[in-house]
Amino acid sequence: MKKSVINIAIIASMTSGLAVAADNKSDIDMSNPTDVYTSIGGSYGSEGLNFKSQLMLSEKTADSGQKTGIIFEAKNILNEGDKSAKFSGNVTHPDYGIIPTFDDETSKRSYRLRYGTINTNNGTGWSIDAILADHPFYSTMAVVQAGPVMTIPVTDNFYIWPILYAGAVVVADNMDMILPPESAGSTAVSSSGVDIPSLVVTGMMYARYTFSDHWWALVSASYTEEMQGKSWSDDVMDGGLQMASFNGELSVAYQMNNRQNIRVNYKTDNSDSTDDSYWIEYNHAF
């Protein structure tokens, strides 16, 4: 699986901000990664066509400091780009015994759903984040994490948001593909459809600097490690999940007005099997 997809998934695992009433647009801060408002957005770049939408769930009132909402994202909707081979099961070779085969293509399309809430009075909140994508060996893979976020104003123009997440990796049970036919049906090695190979923890940091009313930059960095189970970053042949442990992203935005911006984005990771990526994005808040 394209680890940069999970990257998106991990570095975006933060308290969702999704809700400012349409009749109070002056409260919207589109440069704040934890602000809450309803919006839609689209982007295109080296990883294909992407779409995202945000929906306010809470009501904005004069005495309320709590904002709650959900966000949905679809990455690489058209499943573009070069695709890696996907594990399709074991076969028996007359000379080499049981060997794995890779016949299908790994999809680069992925989906994400988040629920989050944040207190605008003290800048603290939490969210639940679920990412669904394809894995070249473990078939369908989901990363589900939850945790808190804190807002730290360094100066009027410079803010940081430390975030700590913990959760589980869930994969489709493909033991019937991995094991010999005589062992695949054993209840000792096969589950009812899904396996949880790892429990993981992610530490991340967002930092935003506002240059003017129209220009701002947002930098994010994250590091993921397994707490228990399969290694998050080790190669599949060594028993790991083969995911990038470090991810970084830079966004430079032009804020056209209070409800619209255009962003140029760049991201990288520490995996040898993925390339750096870039995309141009448009967002509109309601």
Stockholm file with secondary structure:
# STOCKHOLM 1.0

chainA/1-286         MKKSVINIAIIASMTSGLAVAADNKSDIDMSNPTDVYTSIGGSYGSEGLNFKSQLMLSEKTADSGQKTGIIFEAKNILNEGDKSAKFSGNVTHPDYGIIPTFDDETSKRSYRLRYGTINTNNGTGWSIDAILADHPFYSTMAVVQAGPVMTIPVTDNFYIWPILYAGAVVVADNMDMILPPESAGSTAVSSSGVDIPSLVVTGMMYARYTFSDHWWALVSASYTEEMQGKSWSDDVMDGGLQMASFNGELSVAYQMNNRQNIRVNYKTDNSDSTDDSYWIEYNHAF
#=GR chainA/1-286 SS CCHHHHHHHHHTCSCCCCCCCGGGGGGCCTTCTTCCCCEEEEEEETTEEEEEEEEECSCCCTTCCEEEEEEEEEESTTCCSCCCEEEEEEEEETTTEEEEEEEEECCCCEEEEEEEEEETTTCEEEEEEEEEEEETTTEEEEEEEEEEEECEESSSSEEEEEEEEEEEEEEECCHHHHSCHHHHTCTTTCCSSEEEEEEEEEEEEEEEEECSSSEEEEEEEEEEEEEEESCSSSCGGGTSCCCCSEEEEEEEEEEEETTEEEEEEEEEESCTTSCCEEEEEEEEEC
#=GC SS_cons         CCHHHHHHHHHTCSCCCCCCCGGGGGGCCTTCTTCCCCEEEEEEETTEEEEEEEEECSCCCTTCCEEEEEEEEEESTTCCSCCCEEEEEEEEETTTEEEEEEEEECCCCEEEEEEEEEETTTCEEEEEEEEEEEETTTEEEEEEEEEEEECEESSSSEEEEEEEEEEEEEEECCHHHHSCHHHHTCTTTCCSSEEEEEEEEEEEEEEEEECSSSEEEEEEEEEEEEEEESCSSSCGGGTSCCCCSEEEEEEEEEEEETTEEEEEEEEEESCTTSCCEEEEEEEEEC
//
